[in-house]
Amino acid sequence: STLTCTQNNNDVIIESYSTSLGIKPTYNFNNNFFINKNLKSFVSANLGLARWDQSELAFIPGTNSATNNYSGIDLYKGIGVGLSEGNFSMEVEYLEHEMYYDAQSFTASVKYIF
């Protein structure tokens, strides 16, 4: 992904790429409080390693541009909650990625397993 910031003709461009590998254990709750007994609730956790590369290009008109490159392998972690019924599930999740420019994400997903 690329982020570009401009102020007074000064540009800062940040590019970030990452690949991750981790585990996502899930715990299913006893759902006696739902009217529909087929509806299941669950909580999940995420933990893994992310390999990332980030670069920063600063450009000021009339001067030389400056580039900084950063890379590493760091932890990512997160938590999610969801509902499922049969092959259908919905989940919301929060993830934190530790990098030079840290990243956080809040996602929602809908899944159907064929």
DARASUL-V789005 format. One record per helix or strand. SS is the DSSP state (A for helix, B for strand). FROM is the first residue (numbers start at 1). TO is the last residue. If there is no record, write none. Layout:
# DARASUL-V789005
((SS/FROM/TO) (SS/FROM/TO))
This chain:
# DARASUL-V789005
((B/2/7) (B/10/23) (B/26/28) (B/40/60) (B/66/85) (B/88/97) (B/103/112))
